[in-house]
Amino acid sequence: MPFPQTPALTTDCIAFDENGAALLIRRKNPPYEGQFALPGGFVDVGETVEAACRRELCEETGIKAGTLRLVGVYSAPDRDPRGHTCSIAFLAKVTPGQPKAGDDAAAAQWVTDWRTVDLAFDHAKILADAERLRTVGGDDITSP
Amino acid sequence: MPFPQTPALTTDCIAFDENGAALLIRRKNPPYEGQFALPGGFVDVGETVEAACRRELCEETGIKAGTLRLVGVYSAPDRDPRGHTCSIAFLAKVTPGQPKAGDDAAAAQWVTDWRTVDLAFDHAKILADAERLRTVGGDDITSP
């Protein structure tokens, strides 16, 4: 590619059940190995960020995303200790079910007390932003 | 960097004056050489997308961005003929003034009839999305 080097593009997916529990994984690999995190990962070349978000959610939790709503873009250079990444976060409408961990996830579960657990990266902020959007947005979640 | 290859990260900046004219540049280089486009460009490693948006706007038009509001994320793999890019688009509050073209811009101007000019890339869609946000959002433009 003739492009200059840019931050690596990632995506994170936020899903809440009807009681406000958040769907989280436990990271299988460093950094933050064993810690709670949002399902997500790198966007492939040739893939939209929305497709990557759905793919990562499904690979790591077995849960399929319905409509997606853009929460925000997180690009602080120090957000990932491995190097500069930029994450596009989406709030996903899902049919709550029993998650099944896969790929980079050692575990996947609905977490009720997500506000108090120690989350990897800047995921506590992303989750808080997503919850604000969820409570403000009501049912008008639309796919971009 | 130990990261897998991802789409290249870019940003585009939308600014309207009080009459709804859009701040556009004419591209100095291929692709779409000579055509109207939004000010924007590649995000540098070590730079937030918001900082890149402000930098590109200033380099290409001489206009300084105030508060920024996220418009959307545009990542269709075919949106740039050079390869896969993902653009983060922001609506910027600016003090309208006489633009001065620089860097990758051969010209910079406020364009009243932007709906009918032939815009590079997917910039017609980005501009339309930004205008919707502007007319819906009123004065609640906030910096992320």
Interface residues (C-beta under 8 A of the other chain):
Chain A: M1 P2 F3 P4 Q5 T6 P7 A8 L9 T10 F42 V43 D44 V45 G46 E47 T48 V49 E50 L70 G72 V73 S75 A76 P77 R82 G83 H84 T85 C86 I88 P144
Chain B: M1 P2 F3 P4 Q5 T6 P7 A8 L9 T10 F42 V43 D44 V45 G46 E47 T48 V49 E50 L70 G72 V73 S75 A76 P77 R82 G83 H84 T85 C86 I88 P144
